[in-house]
């Protein structure tokens, strides 16, 4: 993934693909309110109400980020 490659350049060690979701959730996203959605339907409802869905390849969960102004 291109985005992960960019993040790796700023770190001393490579990102483990098995833990990429947790890395993004804990380290790469700097938004205060982060939710998790278990289904695409649930995440789409949140997106339609003004939030942003972030899907990490290989994960079965979806990060939902508060982007409301």
Secondary structure, DSSP 8 states (H G I E B T S, - for coil): -HHHHHHHTTSSS---GGGHHHHIIIII---S-EEEESSHHHHHHHHHTT-EEEE-TT-SSEEEE----
